[in-house]
Amino acid sequence: MPGFLLRACLLLAVEAGAAALLRDPGTPWIPVLLAVFVAGSAVPHGTEAEFAGRFLVALTAVGAARLGAAAWEGHGLPATMGLGALLLLQTVVLLRLSLRGRRRRTGRRRAPAGGSGRR
């Protein structure tokens, strides 16, 4: 479970930093959101996440950063509710990816080196 907590905290820090940057109207938003996407797709490193899982985490990270900036600017309840929903979805996906890799690693059993001995 510590790997999951580290991944979730790292992604929340990246999203909060991007939301703070996006509050300023003069900030170029494409490089900021691209950096969030790259960080979001790299966070599941160490799990057995395939393309779909990494893309989903990265896309929710971009959405959370954008909605976080909107909620921070005071755009009301819809932005805050959307942000909460995206953060919940992101947490569930990260938890599932982290636990799935752990189950596969502990569930595998090695065959005996010499075989069964029967012919």
C-alpha atoms as an extended CHARMM CRD file, in Angstrom:
* protein
*
       119  EXT
         1         1  MET       CA              0.0000000000        0.0000000000        0.0000000000  PROA      1               0.0000000000
         2         2  PRO       CA              2.8430000000        2.5280000000        0.4870000000  PROA      2               0.0000000000
         3         3  GLY       CA              3.4510000000        2.5520000000       -3.2800000000  PROA      3               0.0000000000
         4         4  PHE       CA             -0.1550000000        3.5560000000       -3.8580000000  PROA      4               0.0000000000
         5         5  LEU       CA              0.0800000000        6.3840000000       -1.3180000000  PROA      5               0.0000000000
         6         6  LEU       CA              3.2800000000        7.6880000000       -2.8740000000  PROA      6               0.0000000000
         7         7  ARG       CA              1.7440000000        7.6160000000       -6.3670000000  PROA      7               0.0000000000
         8         8  ALA       CA             -1.4380000000        9.3590000000       -5.2090000000  PROA      8               0.0000000000
         9         9  CYS       CA              0.4370000000       12.0840000000       -3.2720000000  PROA      9               0.0000000000
        10        10  LEU       CA              2.8310000000       12.7110000000       -6.1500000000  PROA      10              0.0000000000
        11        11  LEU       CA             -0.0130000000       13.0800000000       -8.6190000000  PROA      11              0.0000000000
        12        12  LEU       CA             -1.9690000000       15.3540000000       -6.2710000000  PROA      12              0.0000000000
        13        13  ALA       CA              1.0940000000       17.5770000000       -5.8800000000  PROA      13              0.0000000000
        14        14  VAL       CA              1.5200000000       17.8290000000       -9.6550000000  PROA      14              0.0000000000
        15        15  GLU       CA             -2.1600000000       18.6250000000      -10.1250000000  PROA      15              0.0000000000
        16        16  ALA       CA             -2.1680000000       21.2610000000       -7.3760000000  PROA      16              0.0000000000
        17        17  GLY       CA              0.9050000000       22.9280000000       -8.8780000000  PROA      17              0.0000000000
        18        18  ALA       CA             -0.6770000000       22.9490000000      -12.3150000000  PROA      18              0.0000000000
        19        19  ALA       CA             -3.9390000000       24.3340000000      -10.9220000000  PROA      19              0.0000000000
        20        20  ALA       CA             -1.9890000000       27.1320000000       -9.2290000000  PROA      20              0.0000000000
        21        21  LEU       CA             -0.1940000000       27.9180000000      -12.4890000000  PROA      21              0.0000000000
        22        22  LEU       CA             -3.4020000000       27.8530000000      -14.5200000000  PROA      22              0.0000000000
        23        23  ARG       CA             -5.0450000000       30.4420000000      -12.2700000000  PROA      23              0.0000000000
        24        24  ASP       CA             -2.9500000000       33.1520000000      -13.9150000000  PROA      24              0.0000000000
        25        25  PRO       CA             -4.5640000000       34.1660000000      -17.2320000000  PROA      25              0.0000000000
        26        26  GLY       CA             -1.1840000000       34.7230000000      -18.9170000000  PROA      26              0.0000000000
        27        27  THR       CA              0.0920000000       31.2010000000      -18.3270000000  PROA      27              0.0000000000
        28        28  PRO       CA              0.4770000000       29.1190000000      -21.4870000000  PROA      28              0.0000000000
        29        29  TRP       CA             -1.8740000000       26.2560000000      -20.7020000000  PROA      29              0.0000000000
        30        30  ILE       CA             -0.7180000000       23.7410000000      -23.3270000000  PROA      30              0.0000000000
        31        31  PRO       CA              2.7690000000       23.1100000000      -21.8290000000  PROA      31              0.0000000000
        32        32  VAL       CA              1.3520000000       22.9480000000      -18.3110000000  PROA      32              0.0000000000
        33        33  LEU       CA             -1.3340000000       20.4140000000      -19.1980000000  PROA      33              0.0000000000
        34        34  LEU       CA              1.1290000000       18.4420000000      -21.3300000000  PROA      34              0.0000000000
        35        35  ALA       CA              3.4760000000       18.2100000000      -18.3350000000  PROA      35              0.0000000000
        36        36  VAL       CA              0.5820000000       17.0270000000      -16.1620000000  PROA      36              0.0000000000
        37        37  PHE       CA             -0.3130000000       14.4090000000      -18.7870000000  PROA      37              0.0000000000
        38        38  VAL       CA              3.2690000000       13.1270000000      -18.9080000000  PROA      38              0.0000000000
        39        39  ALA       CA              3.5190000000       13.0110000000      -15.1130000000  PROA      39              0.0000000000
        40        40  GLY       CA              0.1480000000       11.2720000000      -14.8990000000  PROA      40              0.0000000000
        41        41  SER       CA              1.1620000000        8.5920000000      -17.3550000000  PROA      41              0.0000000000
        42        42  ALA       CA              4.4630000000        8.0260000000      -15.5270000000  PROA      42              0.0000000000
        43        43  VAL       CA              2.9480000000        7.6890000000      -12.0520000000  PROA      43              0.0000000000
        44        44  PRO       CA              1.7790000000        4.0550000000      -12.5070000000  PROA      44              0.0000000000
        45        45  HSD       CA              5.4250000000        3.0500000000      -13.1260000000  PROA      45              0.0000000000
        46        46  GLY       CA              6.1800000000       -0.0850000000      -11.1620000000  PROA      46              0.0000000000
        47        47  THR       CA              2.7200000000       -1.5100000000      -11.7260000000  PROA      47              0.0000000000
        48        48  GLU       CA              1.6440000000       -3.7100000000      -14.5940000000  PROA      48              0.0000000000
        49        49  ALA       CA             -0.4370000000       -0.8880000000      -16.0940000000  PROA      49              0.0000000000
        50        50  GLU       CA             -0.9140000000       -1.0680000000      -19.8210000000  PROA      50              0.0000000000
        51        51  PHE       CA             -1.6930000000        1.7920000000      -22.1910000000  PROA      51              0.0000000000
        52        52  ALA       CA             -5.3650000000        2.1060000000      -21.2190000000  PROA      52              0.0000000000
        53        53  GLY       CA             -4.6510000000        2.3770000000      -17.4990000000  PROA      53              0.0000000000
        54        54  ARG       CA             -1.8650000000        4.9120000000      -17.9440000000  PROA      54              0.0000000000
        55        55  PHE       CA             -3.9540000000        6.9620000000      -20.3660000000  PROA      55              0.0000000000
        56        56  LEU       CA             -6.9160000000        7.0120000000      -17.9850000000  PROA      56              0.0000000000
        57        57  VAL       CA             -4.7700000000        8.1780000000      -15.0630000000  PROA      57              0.0000000000
        58        58  ALA       CA             -3.1130000000       10.8500000000      -17.2260000000  PROA      58              0.0000000000
        59        59  LEU       CA             -6.4220000000       12.0880000000      -18.6260000000  PROA      59              0.0000000000
        60        60  THR       CA             -8.0130000000       12.3460000000      -15.1830000000  PROA      60              0.0000000000
        61        61  ALA       CA             -4.9250000000       14.2160000000      -13.9750000000  PROA      61              0.0000000000
        62        62  VAL       CA             -5.3200000000       16.7910000000      -16.7460000000  PROA      62              0.0000000000
        63        63  GLY       CA             -9.0210000000       17.1340000000      -15.9930000000  PROA      63              0.0000000000
        64        64  ALA       CA             -8.3660000000       17.4800000000      -12.2720000000  PROA      64              0.0000000000
        65        65  ALA       CA             -5.7620000000       20.1890000000      -12.8800000000  PROA      65              0.0000000000
        66        66  ARG       CA             -8.1070000000       22.1340000000      -15.1580000000  PROA      66              0.0000000000
        67        67  LEU       CA            -11.1420000000       21.7810000000      -12.8900000000  PROA      67              0.0000000000
        68        68  GLY       CA             -8.9610000000       22.5480000000       -9.8720000000  PROA      68              0.0000000000
        69        69  ALA       CA             -7.9650000000       25.8510000000      -11.4400000000  PROA      69              0.0000000000
        70        70  ALA       CA            -11.6070000000       26.5960000000      -12.2360000000  PROA      70              0.0000000000
        71        71  ALA       CA            -12.7050000000       25.7410000000       -8.7010000000  PROA      71              0.0000000000
        72        72  TRP       CA             -9.8440000000       27.8230000000       -7.2650000000  PROA      72              0.0000000000
        73        73  GLU       CA            -11.0200000000       30.8250000000       -9.2930000000  PROA      73              0.0000000000
        74        74  GLY       CA            -14.4760000000       30.4730000000       -7.7330000000  PROA      74              0.0000000000
        75        75  HSD       CA            -16.5560000000       29.0650000000      -10.5920000000  PROA      75              0.0000000000
        76        76  GLY       CA            -18.9360000000       27.4690000000       -8.1330000000  PROA      76              0.0000000000
        77        77  LEU       CA            -20.3200000000       24.1190000000       -7.2290000000  PROA      77              0.0000000000
        78        78  PRO       CA            -20.2030000000       22.3620000000      -10.6560000000  PROA      78              0.0000000000
        79        79  ALA       CA            -16.4270000000       22.7870000000      -10.9290000000  PROA      79              0.0000000000
        80        80  THR       CA            -15.9350000000       21.6090000000       -7.3530000000  PROA      80              0.0000000000
        81        81  MET       CA            -18.1840000000       18.5740000000       -7.8370000000  PROA      81              0.0000000000
        82        82  GLY       CA            -16.4440000000       17.6900000000      -11.1050000000  PROA      82              0.0000000000
        83        83  LEU       CA            -13.0650000000       17.9830000000       -9.4070000000  PROA      83              0.0000000000
        84        84  GLY       CA            -14.1880000000       15.7000000000       -6.5930000000  PROA      84              0.0000000000
        85        85  ALA       CA            -15.5220000000       13.1200000000       -9.0400000000  PROA      85              0.0000000000
        86        86  LEU       CA            -12.3000000000       13.1280000000      -11.0760000000  PROA      86              0.0000000000
        87        87  LEU       CA            -10.1250000000       12.8130000000       -7.9680000000  PROA      87              0.0000000000
        88        88  LEU       CA            -12.2430000000        9.9000000000       -6.7510000000  PROA      88              0.0000000000
        89        89  LEU       CA            -12.0080000000        8.1710000000      -10.1350000000  PROA      89              0.0000000000
        90        90  GLN       CA             -8.2590000000        8.7480000000      -10.2440000000  PROA      90              0.0000000000
        91        91  THR       CA             -7.7930000000        7.3300000000       -6.7420000000  PROA      91              0.0000000000
        92        92  VAL       CA             -9.8110000000        4.2190000000       -7.5760000000  PROA      92              0.0000000000
        93        93  VAL       CA             -7.8600000000        3.6190000000      -10.7890000000  PROA      93              0.0000000000
        94        94  LEU       CA             -4.4990000000        4.0760000000       -9.0380000000  PROA      94              0.0000000000
        95        95  LEU       CA             -5.5440000000        1.7760000000       -6.2150000000  PROA      95              0.0000000000
        96        96  ARG       CA             -6.7200000000       -0.8820000000       -8.6560000000  PROA      96              0.0000000000
        97        97  LEU       CA             -3.5180000000       -0.6930000000      -10.6960000000  PROA      97              0.0000000000
        98        98  SER       CA             -1.3640000000       -0.8650000000       -7.5660000000  PROA      98              0.0000000000
        99        99  LEU       CA             -3.2170000000       -3.8310000000       -6.0720000000  PROA      99              0.0000000000
       100       100  ARG       CA             -3.4670000000       -5.7420000000       -9.3580000000  PROA      100             0.0000000000
       101       101  GLY       CA              0.3110000000       -5.7820000000       -9.7700000000  PROA      101             0.0000000000
       102       102  ARG       CA              0.8150000000       -6.9420000000       -6.1980000000  PROA      102             0.0000000000
       103       103  ARG       CA             -1.6800000000       -9.8040000000       -6.5480000000  PROA      103             0.0000000000
       104       104  ARG       CA             -0.0560000000      -11.0680000000       -9.7260000000  PROA      104             0.0000000000
       105       105  ARG       CA              3.4280000000      -11.0240000000       -8.1990000000  PROA      105             0.0000000000
       106       106  THR       CA              2.4040000000      -12.9050000000       -5.0470000000  PROA      106             0.0000000000
       107       107  GLY       CA              0.0060000000      -15.2850000000       -6.8080000000  PROA      107             0.0000000000
       108       108  ARG       CA              2.5810000000      -16.8290000000       -9.1220000000  PROA      108             0.0000000000
       109       109  ARG       CA              4.1820000000      -20.0520000000       -8.0430000000  PROA      109             0.0000000000
       110       110  ARG       CA              7.3670000000      -21.4110000000       -9.4390000000  PROA      110             0.0000000000
       111       111  ALA       CA              7.5090000000      -24.9060000000      -10.8720000000  PROA      111             0.0000000000
       112       112  PRO       CA             10.0840000000      -27.2720000000       -9.4040000000  PROA      112             0.0000000000
       113       113  ALA       CA             13.4450000000      -27.0840000000      -11.1490000000  PROA      113             0.0000000000
       114       114  GLY       CA             13.6440000000      -30.7660000000      -11.9890000000  PROA      114             0.0000000000
       115       115  GLY       CA             10.0620000000      -31.1890000000      -13.1060000000  PROA      115             0.0000000000
       116       116  SER       CA              7.7240000000      -33.7700000000      -11.6060000000  PROA      116             0.0000000000
       117       117  GLY       CA             10.0750000000      -36.7000000000      -12.1350000000  PROA      117             0.0000000000
       118       118  ARG       CA              7.4300000000      -38.7810000000      -13.9470000000  PROA      118             0.0000000000
       119       119  ARG       CA              7.6330000000      -39.8430000000      -17.5800000000  PROA      119             0.0000000000
